[in-house]
Amino acid sequence: AARTSRDLTEHPWAGSRVELTLHVEDAAGQQAQSETKSIILPERTFTNPLARAIVEQRRLLALDANAKGRVLDLIDAVTLRPEDTFETMSHYLGIMSARSRLRHAESDDALREVADYLWEIALTIEDGGLSVAERRLRQAQEALRQALENDDGDEEIERLMAELREVMNE
């Protein structure tokens, strides 16, 4: 028996109803699957209207590459009067950077990178730098936990502990 969890709140499908079926195969090649369950993926709630608008456009872009023009139009509308829209000019600069990246994005990978960047901007607008630091802390904790479970050796564990301390200090 095993148990795992994964934070899917940043996935573009967050908040959507999905069908979930688990498929497994063991080392002998035996396969099984669970019954299909219909669930609604958890989503992060944004209270800041600007962050919420950025997340909505990010979702549109992530689910439909053809929405690029529409997302660019919304960014243009939001940034039309930055002095009235943005409390912090770094948020304005981040969105303008995302706009430039989106305008030049030619491949699916580039569009995915822009969608990820829009998510980071929305988190920063909503929480400041706290969300990024929290995620780095969770990643460092998970890396250390896995190293301890796998008995990766003293040097690797010491390195990961130092990394965890550094992230906690930040």
C-alpha positions in Angstrom: 0.0 0.0 0.0 1.2 3.5 -0.7 -0.1 7.0 -0.4 0.9 10.1 -2.3 -0.4 13.6 -2.8 0.3 16.2 -5.5 -0.6 19.8 -5.6 -2.6 20.3 -8.8 -3.9 23.8 -8.0 -1.6 25.4 -10.6 -2.6 23.0 -13.3 -4.7 24.6 -16.1 -7.5 22.1 -15.4 -7.8 23.1 -11.7 -11.4 23.8 -10.9 -12.6 21.5 -13.8 -14.5 18.3 -13.5 -12.2 15.4 -14.7 -12.5 11.6 -15.0 -9.8 9.8 -13.0 -8.8 6.2 -13.6 -5.7 4.7 -12.1 -3.7 2.2 -14.2 -1.0 0.1 -12.6 1.5 -2.5 -13.9 3.9 -4.5 -11.7 7.3 -5.9 -12.5 5.7 -9.2 -13.8 3.7 -7.2 -16.4 0.4 -7.8 -14.6 -2.0 -4.8 -15.1 -5.0 -3.5 -13.3 -7.1 -0.4 -13.3 -9.5 1.3 -10.8 -13.0 2.2 -11.5 -13.4 5.7 -13.0 -14.2 8.5 -10.6 -15.5 11.9 -11.5 -13.8 14.6 -9.4 -13.4 18.4 -9.5 -9.7 19.3 -9.3 -8.9 21.7 -6.4 -8.1 25.2 -7.4 -6.4 28.1 -5.8 -8.6 31.0 -5.0 -7.3 34.5 -5.9 -8.9 37.4 -4.2 -6.9 40.1 -6.0 -8.9 41.0 -9.2 -5.7 41.6 -11.2 -4.2 38.2 -10.2 -7.6 36.5 -10.9 -7.6 38.1 -14.4 -4.1 36.9 -15.1 -4.9 33.4 -14.0 -8.0 33.3 -16.2 -6.0 34.4 -19.2 -3.3 31.9 -18.4 -5.9 29.1 -18.3 -7.2 30.2 -21.7 -3.7 30.2 -23.2 -2.8 26.8 -21.6 -6.0 25.1 -22.9 -6.0 26.7 -26.4 -2.9 28.0 -28.2 -5.2 29.9 -30.6 -6.2 32.2 -27.7 -2.8 33.9 -28.0 -4.3 37.0 -29.7 -7.1 37.3 -27.2 -4.7 37.0 -24.2 -2.5 39.7 -25.8 -5.6 42.0 -26.2 -6.5 41.6 -22.5 -2.9 42.3 -21.4 -3.0 45.4 -23.6 -6.3 46.5 -21.9 -5.0 45.9 -18.4 -1.8 47.7 -19.0 -3.3 50.7 -20.8 -3.3 52.9 -17.7 -0.7 51.3 -15.4 -0.8 54.1 -12.8 -4.5 53.3 -12.2 -4.2 49.5 -12.4 -1.0 48.6 -10.6 -0.1 49.2 -6.9 3.4 48.0 -7.6 5.2 48.9 -10.8 7.1 45.6 -10.7 3.8 43.8 -11.3 3.3 46.0 -14.4 6.9 45.2 -15.6 6.3 41.4 -15.0 3.1 41.5 -17.1 4.8 43.5 -19.8 7.6 41.0 -19.9 5.0 38.2 -20.2 3.3 40.1 -23.0 6.6 40.4 -24.9 7.3 36.7 -24.4 3.8 35.8 -25.5 4.1 37.9 -28.6 7.3 36.2 -29.6 6.2 32.7 -28.7 6.2 30.5 -31.8 6.1 26.9 -30.3 4.0 25.0 -27.9 6.9 24.9 -25.4 7.3 28.7 -25.6 3.5 29.1 -24.9 3.8 26.7 -21.9 6.6 28.8 -20.6 4.6 31.9 -20.9 1.6 30.2 -19.1 3.9 29.2 -16.3 5.3 32.7 -16.1 1.7 34.2 -15.9 1.0 31.8 -13.0 4.1 33.1 -11.2 3.1 36.7 -11.8 -0.4 36.0 -10.4 1.1 34.4 -7.3 3.4 37.4 -6.8 0.5 39.8 -7.2 -1.7 37.8 -4.8 0.9 36.9 -2.1 4.1 38.9 -2.8 7.2 36.7 -2.8 5.7 34.3 -0.1 4.3 31.7 -2.6 7.6 31.3 -4.4 9.5 30.8 -1.2 6.9 28.4 0.1 7.1 26.3 -3.0 10.9 26.2 -2.8 10.7 25.2 0.8 8.3 22.3 0.0 10.6 21.2 -2.9 13.7 21.2 -0.6 11.8 19.2 2.1 10.6 16.7 -0.5 14.1 16.2 -1.9 15.6 15.7 1.5 12.8 13.2 2.4 13.4 11.2 -0.7 17.2 11.2 -0.2 16.6 9.8 3.4 14.2 7.1 2.2 16.6 6.1 -0.6 19.7 6.2 1.7 21.5 8.4 -0.8 24.6 8.8 1.2 25.9 11.2 3.8 27.3 13.8 1.3 24.0 14.1 -0.6 22.0 14.3 2.5 24.3 17.0 4.0 24.0 19.0 0.7 20.2 18.8 0.8 20.1 19.7 4.4 22.3 22.8 3.7 19.9 23.7 0.8 16.9 23.3 3.1 18.5 25.6 5.7 19.3 28.2 2.9 15.7 28.1 1.7 14.4 28.4 5.3 16.6 31.5 5.8 15.3 33.1 2.7 
